[in-house]
Amino acid sequence: MLTFKQIPSTDNIQKVIKSAFDTELTISGGWGYSKDDHTTIQDDNTTPLNQLEHTLASMRAYIEMSMTQDKENRYGSINLNEISRENIHSNKFIFHKVIYTLTAMKDRDYSAFINEYKEGYGNEGFDLNDHFERRKKSTVTREITYWFKISNSI
């Protein structure tokens, strides 16, 4: 099974996201690996909640799978799709436990497939079915869980 190191929650998540993605979000807490390590979403964000949650999960995956990896182990073409969502009420807060399926491909493989496609598409002898079958085999799939804490005012 393919595993990646969790991002330590010792650094300020807001500052890490600003530094890595030049994006300012009104969030705090951890990286959402568990209920205790949840990401707190403040109620002054202007982005729709589901979209913000998806963005945060994508950022976490990109940090884990690309930014913290050696060049030869970096993944790209990272895509997340929500597969389930659970609302958990606790005191005056709502926790969202969201499970995503994630697909990605090693950067070097993805670049090679893109170049092959650009050079081969439309040319006689280019087997499009074989190309996409090999791309599919090179794609890794993970299931990840992300915990968010939401105030009742959102």
WONORLIN-V959024 format. One record per backbone hydrogen bond with DSSP energy under -0.5 kcal/mol. NH is the residue of the N-H (numbers start at 0). CO is the residue of the C=O. If there is no record, write none. Layout:
# WONORLIN-V959024
[[NH	CO] [NH	CO]]
This chain:
# WONORLIN-V959024
[[10	7] [12	10] [12	28] [15	11] [16	12] [17	13] [18	14] [19	15] [20	16] [21	17] [22	16] [24	22] [26	24] [27	39] [29	37] [31	36] [37	34] [38	146] [39	27] [39	37] [40	38] [40	148] [41	25] [41	39] [44	41] [51	47] [52	48] [53	49] [54	50] [55	51] [56	52] [57	53] [58	54] [59	55] [60	56] [61	57] [62	58] [63	59] [64	60] [65	61] [66	61] [67	62] [68	65] [72	69] [73	70] [74	64] [75	104] [78	76] [78	102] [80	100] [82	98] [83	98] [85	96] [87	85] [87	94] [88	86] [89	92] [92	89] [93	149] [94	87] [95	147] [96	85] [96	94] [97	95] [97	145] [98	83] [99	143] [100	80] [101	141] [102	78] [103	139] [104	75] [105	137] [106	73] [109	105] [110	106] [111	107] [112	108] [113	109] [114	110] [115	111] [116	112] [117	113] [118	114] [119	115] [120	116] [122	119] [125	122] [126	124] [127	125] [130	126] [131	127] [132	128] [133	129] [134	130] [135	131] [136	132] [137	133] [138	134] [138	135] [139	103] [141	101] [143	99] [143	141] [145	97] [146	31] [147	95] [148	38] [149	93] [149	147] [150	40] [151	91] [153	150]]
